[in-house]
Amino acid sequence: MVFTEDMLDFLYILSLILAVCALVPALAHALELPGKLRLAKDAYFAVQPIYYPGFTIVGVAEPLAAVCTAALLGLLPPGGVEFWLTLVALVGLACMHAVYWLVTHPVNQFWVRGEQMGRVGSGFFGLGSAGRRRRAQVDWTAARDRWEYSHVARAALGSVSFLALVLLRVS
């Protein structure tokens, strides 16, 4: 199959849109940080479950953004500015995703424990749950800080990816 300039443009635009969709929830969480750190334990526990299912619906954008950006990278000639900017975007998206699974997801399991969810939500939040601890055994401020600051890291990584993709068209 021969890839035309139009096909590359489509893949670029799709990568950019998906990168924005991955960035926005992480950035929203990061912007909530100062206010949420002021909440007492009971208020924080009341607020945390409100993120499901809204924020999780957009979650599919993260892996799709990485896949589209990897495909775009594969179609670019190695070594040029476009190649390196696309690689930076891909690494940022991959790291953003890794932070979710290694840092954020285990704490999400803590927050949604006992919440009524559908089959898809239960399956998703159940991934990697073998080592899950009970709420009573977890320091809630440590869980809060881990969750909140992981989103700051994810927002920074998502921003780097988004900016690299924007600069791709400017270069």
N, C-alpha and C positions, 0 to 999 in steps of 0.2 A: 504494500500500500504506500502510495506517495502522499506525503503530508504537505498540504498547501499552506500558504501564509494565512489564509482564512481559518484553517484548522488550528494552526498555532495560536492565532488571535483568540479563537473560541476557548481553547484550553487555558490560555492565560487569563481571560476574563472569568472563567469558571473557577480557576485556582484563586483568583483575587476575591471573588464573592465568597467562596467557602472559607478562605482565611479570615475574612471579616466576620463571618458567622461564628467561627471558632473564637475569635478575639473578643467579641462583644460580651458574652456572658462572663468571661474571666475578668474583663475590665470593669464590668458592673459590680462584681463581687469585690474587686480591689477598691473601687470608689466607696463602697459601703463600710470599709474597714474602720475608719475613725469612729463612726457612729456605733457600729456593732461592738467595738471594744468597750464602750461605755455601758453596755447592757449588763444587768445582773443575771445571775445564773438562770432563774426562772424565765425571765424575758428572752434570754438567748435561746433556751430550749424551746420556747413557744415559737420563735421566729424561724429557726433552722428548717423545719419541715415544709415551709411554704415554697421552697425552691422546687420541689417535686410536684408536678411533672414538667412545669414550664421550662426550666433551664435544661432539663435532660433531653427535651425534644430536639434542641439545637445541637446536642452532643454528637450527633451523626456527622456534623460538618467537619469536626476535627480530623477523623481518619480520612474522610473524603478529600479534605484539603491537602493532606499529605500525599495521598495517592495521585491526585491531579498534578500537584507540584512535582512529584517524582516523574510522572509521565512527561511533563513539560521539560524537565531537566534532561530526560533521555532523548528528547528530540532536538536539543540544542547542541551546536558544535562545542566540544570541550575547550576550555581555556579562555574564552572571551568574557567580557564584562557580564553579558546576559547569563552565561553559564554560572559564574560565581555568585551573582545576586540570587539566582534561582536556587543554588546550593545553600546559600545562607538561609533563604526562606524555608527550604525543606528541613534543614537542621533545626531551625527554630520551632517549626511545627512538630517535628519528631520529639524534641525535648519537652515541648509543651504537653504533648500526649504522655510522655514518660512520667512527668511530674504528676499528672492526673492519676495514673495507675499506681504509682509508687508512694505518693504522699497524700493526695486528696481522696481517692476512692476508699481506702481503708477507714478514713474518718467519716466519709459519707455513710458508710455502713453503720457507724456508731449513731449518727444523727437520725437515720430513718428506721432504726430498730423499733419494731412495734407499730410502725405506720401501716395502714391499709393501702396496698398497691395492687395494680393489675399484674397479670402474668409477666408481661414484658418488663415492667419496673422491678418486680421481685427477682426475676432472672438476672437483670442487669446488676442490681445492687447486691445480689448474692454471689456474683463472681468474686473469687478469691476470699470467700468468707470463712475459710477453715480456721484461721487464727483470730477471729473476731472475739472481743471481750465484752463483758456486760457493762452497761453504763455505770453501775455502782463501783466498778473496779477501775474506771478510767478517770484521771484528773481532767475535769471538764475544761479548765483553762488551757491545759496543754493541747487538748483536742481542738479547742477553739482556735488557738494560735496557729497550730499546724494547718488547719483548714483555711483560715484567713490568709496567712502568709503564703501558702501554696498558690493561692489565686493571684497574689501580687506577682509571684514568679511567673505564673502562667500568662498573666497580662503582659509582662515585660517581654517574654518570649514571643507571644502572639504579635506584639507591636513590632518587634524586630522583623518577623516574617512578613507582616503586612507592608512595612516600609520597604523591605527589600524587593517585594513584588511591585510596589508602586515605582520605585527607582528603576526597575527593569524597563519600564516604558519611557522613562525620562532619559535613560542612557542612550 
